[in-house]
Amino acid sequence: MVNNAEDKSPKQFYIATANLLNFANPNRIYYENAPAYNNDEYEQKLRGITDLLAKAHADIIAVQEVWDSNALEALAVSLGFNPEHVVIPLASNDNANPYTQGRGAQHTPAVGIITRFEQLESSLLQEVAPKAVIDIPDIGPYKCFNRPPLILRVNALGQPITIVTAHLKSKRAFFLRDENGQLLEDMDDPNIRVRAKLRSLCMRAAEAASIRMSIIERLHHTREPLILLGDMNDVTGSVTTQLMSETGEVNYDKSMRDVALFDAARIQARYGWMKDVAYTHIYQGMPEVIDQLFVSEEFLPDSKFSLGQVERVDYFNDHLKWDYADRVIDHGIIRAKIKLHN
């Protein structure tokens, strides 16, 4: 179904993640202060994203910043998938959808997954795990995800795999506003700005901790692999990203392998050949990797429980060098080639 420039054995697949930068249906207001795409702008964005993702030849694509399932289904079809290969409950345009009543995502965009593999089960992480709830300065307990992660279990070439995609709170300062959206704080006060950034950090930390707890529950004493990927809004070695993976704990306790996650780029069979061009976002002129792809122990080649390995990780980021007006998305695409044992 998906054309591939490389020969693909029956036991290999590609998985990718991409932030689609407010991908919405034409003529629909998604943010009050942002103009809707007209038909031409929508078609240009659809073509542009299609051109970028087509080069990845992915069998599973995790996406972030999507407002409408119709738009994502159109993208899926343009990439050679079918509409039913799209899973994005919080951006549904189906009137029968209990979350959206067909209106698409509201107030904030949603995450989703496109997959050609059989879908076994899906769920959303909407509530922050009780043990991960923390008080946000001046706001109170953070009990619900702003953008709930999506969990999808698939049958990948005979191997059940759990896919978790997330879009964590950004590092952008979170200023207090009234119910009408009017600012309640002085954005130019440096001390207020620090406190606003602290709120964002606390939110992201609570989300990361809650995802971590869900992953532990799924991985503990099981041999079914799991892949976590998405826009984590911080670099691989950051406290919040490592909170989700706990890779470093393996150095002190080998039994932690059972529930730890591993950066696919670090464990790839061909590690090193792409490291100098690895970035997925440019923040204030500096390139950084904030879109992540982590795998469980079952994809470590040296594990006695290994079911496969990460053959290669690629970064598609040339479009980030274009003028901003020419970019249809503002993140790079990260893709991993997974080889399963026969």
Steps between C-alpha positions, in 0.01 A plus 500: 500500500778742589760519226854471626823587330676224697429129494294423808495150645171380649644561847597867467296816542548874534353717775512880501381802694410845366356820647264629229479863622127566543370273226129578471213485253468798265281793605490399867619719786724298732648786706307825540810703419600290196341526156342189352662337198320582179464217249822585316701528822362170625585322174850650507552379857364154418730469198798630694456258792438215255824574317697497826344187647505305174879494520480318836305204358367438851260219590409670828489880531439673832379858453453804720318833458203371302160670531283290268483130418379582149826683431708214640303244299564702185870495583489125564333436163755718322773282657339175386314408817124461545280730715443217750876491562464831690449506878443846649197501734551850640490665155214299355261649245255215557179633658470179703839550666443545877803727545443752221144452366659541157648846564862389491747595772397789724728758669816295433606260221511123542746216443425208269642196328484376141580131466461236234518228766198339663377705797456280807394761760526871570462733797573853615694622802270783604552518874840550659584204722422588865863451607614736223263787590684811616392855588569751224602840644195732529278239328472191719508123439570396141264205458430474126721492192468806280557275196422141603750241371366226273576132562451263208583130503561357153584168340823580317582210271377250757658679798270698735659838578366784714550848350475804728507847346509821702531876464621638831456855629736740327771706671309813403415710806150437635355835607180527702192615309137564589207299361494728195865435425620841617844513660509538877877541522770730367682297233789748507575447869803263505400349835146430377645349184712260704195396702301448180774273363502313830130424452572352156782288640277368779227412250744319273651315796159380621413380150835322462465332840147385421607354165786327678266338751275377221800353318623322814159342540505377141861377489542344845568126463383487139689424180278702269691796356400865530599808302458854637530783251386854438572865574641499854589872489841446658828336406578132548711550811262740674352416838145473364595279203713274717216486751301313235780265396719449810773367271773610739367284781607190306864591571438437870233233490491257206153382601376846397532388137158341538328838529757747360483654154796558270568782254475334158771729362748381764442128453465486122714243325665773291547747786720797422459555131217754538581653838646825366179594316252382763256776590124535476438863595674835492438707814630857504747410227633185669428149366377244754334159517166536680310238301585164651470131420558252783474121496474236770754229585357262242673706229844485664715260296697386806195421714413136565140608439577668166225470239670731250720804470513859380683475169523873432364838607463783249425870542316683222571866574615679184170693489596673827762694303235651273354848555233478768224593255590196287487247785180297526625355831755637744636169637717239341377145449673217684470147363626165625540181302409203721608148408318215671659162552354226283 
